[in-house]
Amino acid sequence: MEDQECCCHKTKERSQEEYKSLIHRLNRVEGQIRGIRGMLEKNAYCTDILAQVAAANAALNAFSRELLSEHIRTCVARDIREGKDETIDELVATLQKLMK
């Protein structure tokens, strides 16, 4: 079971709970993006659209935080316990990309 919870060959088996939570967050972002498109199509005022863009960005950031947290708890922790130090470099590179 432990192998299913960690990154193996660049894939990961997720629990049903984790999967549902991540999908829920993505569905929310997708709905927000559709809403922004609708606002643009209806010629909504710029600041109203920008407020919705900020909300969509916040929702996507929440998705990233949740995914990163789970990645560190499972994949990274396991690899470190197994002495796979290259995982630390991968994590640092991922964090640098997220902080751009």
Contacts in CASP RR format, 6 or more apart in sequence:
PFRMAT RR
TARGET T0000
AUTHOR 0000-0000-0000
METHOD contacts of the structure
MODEL  1
MEDQECCCHKTKERSQEEYKSLIHRLNRVEGQIRGIRGMLEKNAYCTDIL
AQVAAANAALNAFSRELLSEHIRTCVARDIREGKDETIDELVATLQKLMK
2 78 0 8 1.000
4 13 0 8 1.000
5 12 0 8 1.000
5 13 0 8 1.000
5 15 0 8 1.000
5 74 0 8 1.000
5 78 0 8 1.000
6 12 0 8 1.000
6 74 0 8 1.000
6 75 0 8 1.000
6 78 0 8 1.000
6 79 0 8 1.000
7 71 0 8 1.000
7 74 0 8 1.000
7 75 0 8 1.000
7 78 0 8 1.000
7 79 0 8 1.000
12 74 0 8 1.000
12 75 0 8 1.000
14 22 0 8 1.000
14 70 0 8 1.000
18 70 0 8 1.000
21 66 0 8 1.000
22 63 0 8 1.000
22 66 0 8 1.000
22 67 0 8 1.000
25 59 0 8 1.000
25 62 0 8 1.000
25 63 0 8 1.000
25 66 0 8 1.000
26 63 0 8 1.000
28 59 0 8 1.000
29 56 0 8 1.000
29 59 0 8 1.000
29 60 0 8 1.000
29 63 0 8 1.000
32 52 0 8 1.000
32 55 0 8 1.000
32 56 0 8 1.000
32 59 0 8 1.000
33 56 0 8 1.000
35 52 0 8 1.000
36 49 0 8 1.000
36 52 0 8 1.000
36 53 0 8 1.000
36 56 0 8 1.000
38 44 0 8 1.000
39 48 0 8 1.000
39 49 0 8 1.000
39 52 0 8 1.000
40 49 0 8 1.000
64 98 0 8 1.000
68 94 0 8 1.000
68 98 0 8 1.000
71 91 0 8 1.000
72 91 0 8 1.000
75 87 0 8 1.000
76 87 0 8 1.000
76 88 0 8 1.000
76 91 0 8 1.000
79 86 0 8 1.000
79 87 0 8 1.000
80 87 0 8 1.000
80 88 0 8 1.000
END
